[in-house]
Amino acid sequence: MTVPGAAPLAPPAPAEVRAAHRSCARAVRRAAGNFYYPFLLLPAAKRRAIYAVYGFCRRADDIADGPGSAAERRGGLEALRAELEASLAGRPPAPAWVALADAVRRSPLTPAHLHTVIDGCAADCAPIAIATLADLERYCHGVAGVVGLLSCEIFGSVRPGDPQVPQLAVRLGFAMQLTNVLRDLREDAERGRCYLPADDLLRFGCTAAMVGEPPRAGAEGEPLRRLMRFEVGRARAAFDAARPLIPRLQRDARGCPAALAAVYRELLTAIERRDYDVQSARVRLGGTRRARVVAGAWLAATLRR
């Protein structure tokens, strides 16, 4: 992708590229507790690429969720798109873009997927209307499924061109994003958003306002608990459907998505243990618990024949 009349700059010096990747790693460590340690399981080249992609996705998400009017946030995302296009054309405007441009140069990343990330985040700059499961899946694809596609381009497949890998990657992205939706019901309600399908709310006798309110005791709170039980089951089923992805990836990368899936499944377990109360306090995994889950998943995925 090029900009008419603009020539690529000379490639950044190796020292500049190394510094850019170190900066990305620090940013991921600060911002992504659930991702940072699974990412550490990757070999160095793949780890640098995933840090760069994660950093890009985080910048897009921060703009979409940041301050300003919807129009201002959309403008911020279009400015980000212009920086992405400049970087893909060989003119990265900042160190974080140097790292992403290097990742694109060294890994078979599809530029269109990076643009889809921006498009997906732009959906959060307007009122969200999730009427059906199909609507939810479309939204999740733009903010998570496509990230799964990018990640698997970095991880590599045992059989290049395996048609199952993209499908399974999108399914894993859906499972992880639905887990995020369930964990963040209160925070999203405070922003005027509800990502659970209106069909599901109606089916269980709930309203969009109810999902962000403090849980009600006894029979009065049962509709919301039944809704949450159903959605947790849907997320678990999606994780199960995505499980065949892991052995299809190159062995040196399998531990990362396996650990991520295990951490997010553990978040679902934490939600269940709290009787589906995600409104009183944010559901988190302690460091020791998370480390144990990551280590177990990595060993199982890496040693599996």
Buried (B, 14 or more C-beta within 10 A) or exposed (E): EEBEEEEEEEEBEEEBBBBBBBBBBEBBBEEBBBBBBBBBBBEEEBBBBBBBBBBBBBBBBEBBBEEEEEEEBBBBBEEBBEBBBBBBBBBBEEBBBBBBBBBBEBBEBEEEBBBBBBBBBBBBBEEBEBEEEEBBBBBBBBBBBBBBBBBBBBBBBEEEEBEEBBBBBBBBBBBBBBBBBBBBBBBBBEEEBBBBBBBBBEEBEBEBEBBBBEBEEEEEBEBBBBBBBBBBEBBBEBBEBBEEBBEBBBBBBBBBBBBBBBBBBBBBBBBEEBEBBBBEEEBEBEEEEBEBBBBEBBEBBBEEE
